Amino acid sequence: MAAPPSTSIRNLNGIWLLNKSLSGDLNELLLLQGVSWLLRRGIALSRISLHKFQQIENGVITLDIHNIAPGGIKGTTEKRVLDGEFREHKDYIWGHVKGRCRLALTRNIDEKLSSDWSEETREGECLVDETSAVNGAWSSIMQRVQGESSL
């Protein structure tokens, strides 16, 4: 399903379905992150929805993401503060992690990622989300551009 016209990088409110058909097999990624076999199987077989609540608090954009599996099974809750500052937290799936999140101009994104974007997208904004294990075992950078993302 396409995002409604009111959706933008500054308004991600709503319930989003994780589209696994646009990703490769997540098993190896989850294994690197130390996720147990049973939990990896559950994630692979579940249709995960992301309940996103974006707001501005004291002039800073915050994004709360609640991951929920079918039957209302609660997954992780992620709180993103889009100010570029690193924050640590403990998560029952990912362990002890640190991350930072910020808005960036898409024209400052690596050309390898942006070569097939439209001119309008290249002149817009994107959300850059960096997360890593505190012990250094894994890291990822997610860039979300007007509904498209790459990891």
DAKAGI-V371713 format. One record per residue. RES is the residue in one small letter. D_CENTER is the distance of its C-alpha to the mean C-alpha in Angstrom with 2 decimals. Layout:
BEGIN
<<RES D_CENTER> <RES D_CENTER>>
END
This chain:
BEGIN
<<m 18.08> <a 17.55> <a 16.02> <p 18.92> <p 20.47> <s 19.62> <t 15.88> <s 14.85> <i 12.34> <r 14.37> <n 14.41> <l 11.38> <n 13.50> <g 14.15> <i 13.50> <w 11.32> <l 12.23> <l 10.22> <n 12.47> <k 13.45> <s 16.20> <l 14.08> <s 13.07> <g 15.65> <d 16.71> <l 14.14> <n 17.18> <e 17.82> <l 14.35> <l 14.59> <l 18.20> <l 17.51> <q 15.40> <g 18.49> <v 17.47> <s 20.81> <w 22.18> <l 22.57> <l 19.00> <r 17.83> <r 20.32> <g 19.22> <i 15.58> <a 17.11> <l 19.49> <s 17.49> <r 16.02> <i 12.89> <s 12.24> <l 9.54> <h 11.76> <k 10.46> <f 13.05> <q 13.12> <q 16.34> <i 18.36> <e 20.03> <n 22.82> <g 21.66> <v 18.10> <i 15.05> <t 13.16> <l 10.22> <d 10.68> <i 8.62> <h 11.14> <n 10.69> <i 14.15> <a 16.21> <p 19.45> <g 22.25> <g 20.16> <i 19.23> <k 16.85> <g 14.05> <t 12.08> <t 11.49> <e 9.03> <k 10.64> <r 9.39> <v 12.47> <l 12.33> <d 15.46> <g 14.71> <e 16.25> <f 15.38> <r 15.29> <e 15.98> <h 15.65> <k 16.71> <d 14.80> <y 16.99> <i 14.90> <w 13.46> <g 16.44> <h 17.00> <v 14.02> <k 13.69> <g 11.08> <r 11.20> <c 9.56> <r 11.80> <l 12.93> <a 14.97> <l 17.53> <t 16.73> <r 20.26> <n 19.34> <i 16.87> <d 18.48> <e 20.89> <k 19.99> <l 16.61> <s 18.20> <s 21.59> <d 21.24> <w 19.65> <s 22.08> <e 23.83> <e 22.38> <t 18.78> <r 19.97> <e 21.42> <g 18.46> <e 15.45> <c 11.91> <l 8.97> <v 8.79> <d 6.63> <e 8.99> <t 9.37> <s 12.65> <a 15.29> <v 17.96> <n 20.57> <g 19.19> <a 18.90> <w 15.52> <s 12.88> <s 9.96> <i 8.91> <m 6.19> <q 8.07> <r 7.73> <v 11.38> <q 12.91> <g 11.03> <e 11.05> <s 8.50> <s 9.63> <l 9.01>>
END
